[in-house]
Amino acid sequence: MIGTVFDAPYFTFWNTVYTAIGAAVFWGRNGRTKLKVYYLSHVLDLIGLPEGRVRKCIEFGIFIVLGCLIGIGIAKPGTVPQAITAGFAWTGFIAKRV
């Protein structure tokens, strides 16, 4: 019974790609200036990563990875629309608007 409640997420190439597309579109619509991943900026400040192109790319990459992990892990998309929606919804869940 416990195995059915706590199933591990099933990552396929295509559901990961489409979830990443959903997260990227969410990031693209809101942008880095309006959208921050909780505590990510603080962690990058602690590392000493200066503002610039590299930091922007790292923030975007981490945003996409977290969006895929959480989106697929929670929503378990089985179709393309579900995967894209998971990318939208769960990246919105882990991010805050500034």
Rosetta silent file (secondary structure, phi, psi, omega in degrees, C-alpha in Angstrom):
SEQUENCE: MIGTVFDAPYFTFWNTVYTAIGAAVFWGRNGRTKLKVYYLSHVLDLIGLPEGRVRKCIEFGIFIVLGCLIGIGIAKPGTVPQAITAGFAWTGFIAKRV
SCORE:     score description
SCORE:     0.000 S_00000001
   1 L     0.000  -42.035 -179.053    0.000    0.000    0.000 S_00000001
   2 H   -64.978  -34.399  179.535    2.769    2.472    0.832 S_00000001
   3 H   -60.374  -32.099  179.359    4.421    1.836   -2.533 S_00000001
   4 H   -78.733  -25.928  179.514    1.374    3.180   -4.355 S_00000001
   5 H   -79.986  -39.804 -175.765    1.227    6.354   -2.270 S_00000001
   6 L  -110.791   54.860  177.255    4.917    7.204   -2.536 S_00000001
   7 L   -69.573  140.686  176.134    5.708    6.287   -6.114 S_00000001
   8 L   -71.615  146.265  177.852    8.978    7.651   -7.417 S_00000001
   9 L   -63.683  149.290 -178.755    8.644   10.167  -10.233 S_00000001
  10 L  -109.853  103.085 -178.302    9.094    8.768  -13.702 S_00000001
  11 L   -92.939  116.704  170.980   11.446   10.974  -15.723 S_00000001
  12 L  -110.045  165.447  179.310   11.430   10.390  -19.439 S_00000001
  13 H   -57.811  -48.726 -172.891   13.308   12.445  -21.967 S_00000001
  14 H   -74.277  -37.651  178.333   10.172   14.006  -23.429 S_00000001
  15 H   -70.584  -28.398  174.293    8.301   14.810  -20.239 S_00000001
  16 H   -68.865  -43.768  179.391   11.482   16.443  -18.931 S_00000001
  17 H   -60.779  -48.986 -176.998   11.902   18.461  -22.146 S_00000001
  18 H   -70.794  -31.316  173.914    8.311   19.695  -22.145 S_00000001
  19 H   -67.854  -39.502  176.333    8.347   20.471  -18.436 S_00000001
  20 H   -63.761  -37.929  176.799   11.559   22.453  -19.002 S_00000001
  21 H   -62.442  -44.775  177.504    9.851   24.317  -21.850 S_00000001
  22 H   -60.072  -43.328  178.398    6.989   25.225  -19.521 S_00000001
  23 H   -65.899  -40.021  179.762    9.439   26.446  -16.872 S_00000001
  24 H   -65.692  -39.637  177.582   11.442   28.408  -19.457 S_00000001
  25 H   -65.407  -41.053  177.465    8.305   30.097  -20.779 S_00000001
  26 H   -60.345  -45.104  177.938    7.312   30.981  -17.215 S_00000001
  27 H   -64.240  -42.192 -179.055   10.786   32.467  -16.634 S_00000001
  28 H   -65.181  -37.090  179.075   10.665   34.243  -19.993 S_00000001
  29 H   -69.988  -38.397 -174.667    7.284   35.842  -19.296 S_00000001
  30 H   -97.225  -29.566  176.662    8.236   37.083  -15.852 S_00000001
  31 H    73.818  164.680 -177.230   11.976   37.565  -16.266 S_00000001
  32 H   -68.266  -29.516 -178.124   14.763   37.604  -13.762 S_00000001
  33 H   -74.363  -27.251 -179.523   13.841   41.053  -12.483 S_00000001
  34 H   -99.587  -13.197 -169.696   10.295   40.009  -11.534 S_00000001
  35 E  -133.588  128.713  177.574   10.969   36.408  -10.512 S_00000001
  36 E  -132.407  141.778  172.983   13.394   34.923   -7.998 S_00000001
  37 E   -81.005  134.000 -177.334   13.820   31.370   -6.781 S_00000001
  38 L   -50.669  127.635  174.687   13.576   31.329   -2.993 S_00000001
  39 L    64.478   -6.235 -179.502   16.998   31.778   -1.376 S_00000001
  40 H   -63.176  -42.849  179.293   18.878   31.111   -4.629 S_00000001
  41 H   -61.361  -39.078  179.494   20.071   34.721   -4.845 S_00000001
  42 H   -66.333  -40.082  178.552   21.283   34.546   -1.251 S_00000001
  43 H   -64.477  -43.973  179.023   23.197   31.321   -1.905 S_00000001
  44 H   -66.669  -31.856  174.190   24.851   32.798   -4.993 S_00000001
  45 H   -66.484  -41.247  178.692   25.760   35.896   -2.962 S_00000001
  46 H   -63.524  -36.308  177.528   27.358   33.670   -0.302 S_00000001
  47 H   -68.400  -25.731  179.914   29.383   31.903   -2.986 S_00000001
  48 L    92.651   22.086 -179.651   30.537   35.320   -4.142 S_00000001
  49 L   -77.125  116.910 -176.926   29.210   35.067   -7.676 S_00000001
  50 L   -73.079  157.042  175.301   29.117   38.609   -9.096 S_00000001
  51 L   -60.535  141.806  178.572   26.180   39.998  -11.053 S_00000001
  52 L   156.279 -170.212 -175.895   26.560   39.377  -14.746 S_00000001
  53 H   -62.548  -42.247 -178.460   25.915   37.005  -17.591 S_00000001
  54 H   -63.225  -44.586 -179.735   27.283   33.910  -15.826 S_00000001
  55 H   -64.002  -40.899  178.317   25.110   34.460  -12.757 S_00000001
  56 H   -61.404  -42.416  178.946   22.025   34.991  -14.930 S_00000001
  57 H   -66.121  -39.632  179.103   22.701   31.730  -16.781 S_00000001
  58 H   -65.821  -44.977  178.194   23.249   29.835  -13.536 S_00000001
  59 H   -60.494  -43.231  178.972   20.013   31.195  -12.028 S_00000001
  60 H   -62.654  -45.984 -179.946   18.095   30.268  -15.180 S_00000001
  61 H   -61.271  -44.786  178.985   19.586   26.760  -15.226 S_00000001
  62 H   -65.767  -38.354  177.764   18.822   26.110  -11.577 S_00000001
  63 H   -59.583  -44.474 -179.530   15.294   27.480  -12.077 S_00000001
  64 H   -66.617  -44.827 -179.401   14.702   25.030  -14.943 S_00000001
  65 H   -62.067  -47.668  178.525   16.172   22.059  -13.053 S_00000001
  66 H   -62.914  -39.818  177.990   14.107   22.750   -9.940 S_00000001
  67 H   -60.609  -41.670  178.830   11.015   23.287  -12.083 S_00000001
  68 H   -67.835  -46.381 -178.542   11.509   19.918  -13.773 S_00000001
  69 H   -61.560  -47.940 -178.059   12.225   18.048  -10.554 S_00000001
  70 H   -73.829  -43.339 -178.863    9.276   19.497   -8.682 S_00000001
  71 H   -60.618  -46.805 -179.739    6.908   19.619  -11.663 S_00000001
  72 H   -74.523  -38.138 -179.526    7.478   16.011  -12.669 S_00000001
  73 H   -64.301  -36.714 -177.009    7.777   14.795   -9.092 S_00000001
  74 H   -93.538  -46.832 -173.589    4.466   16.255   -7.994 S_00000001
  75 H   -84.601  -24.044 -177.942    2.324   16.398  -11.138 S_00000001
  76 L    47.121   62.045 -176.438    3.624   13.217  -12.830 S_00000001
  77 L   -65.842  141.559  178.786    2.726   14.436  -16.325 S_00000001
  78 L  -115.677  -13.835 -179.867    1.768   11.814  -18.875 S_00000001
  79 L  -128.730  167.205  179.542    1.013   14.030  -21.859 S_00000001
  80 H   -60.571  -49.165  178.794    2.648   17.065  -23.455 S_00000001
  81 H   -59.782  -36.898  178.202    0.028   19.552  -22.171 S_00000001
  82 H   -65.596  -40.316 -179.533    0.348   18.122  -18.666 S_00000001
  83 H   -66.277  -44.060  179.119    4.153   18.441  -18.789 S_00000001
  84 H   -64.767  -41.222  178.045    4.049   22.044  -20.003 S_00000001
  85 H   -65.026  -38.597  176.826    1.453   22.898  -17.358 S_00000001
  86 H   -61.641  -39.476  176.729    3.591   21.227  -14.689 S_00000001
  87 H   -62.852  -41.674  176.616    6.477   23.436  -15.785 S_00000001
  88 H   -65.216  -56.113 -168.908    4.307   26.530  -15.454 S_00000001
  89 H   -65.905  -48.436 -172.512    2.580   25.653  -12.215 S_00000001
  90 H   -82.106  -20.922  170.583    5.355   24.249  -10.098 S_00000001
  91 H   -72.666  -32.391  173.561    7.966   26.782  -11.086 S_00000001
  92 H   -65.537  -29.826 -179.982    5.434   29.358   -9.992 S_00000001
  93 H   -70.656  -38.979 -175.883    5.179   27.453   -6.731 S_00000001
  94 H   -91.660   -2.723 -178.243    8.935   27.593   -5.982 S_00000001
  95 E  -114.376  155.474  175.856    9.446   31.165   -7.134 S_00000001
  96 E  -118.626  147.848  176.527    8.390   34.449   -5.675 S_00000001
  97 E   -88.536  134.930 -177.780    7.493   37.595   -7.535 S_00000001
  98 L   -92.213    0.000    0.000    9.567   40.607   -6.624 S_00000001
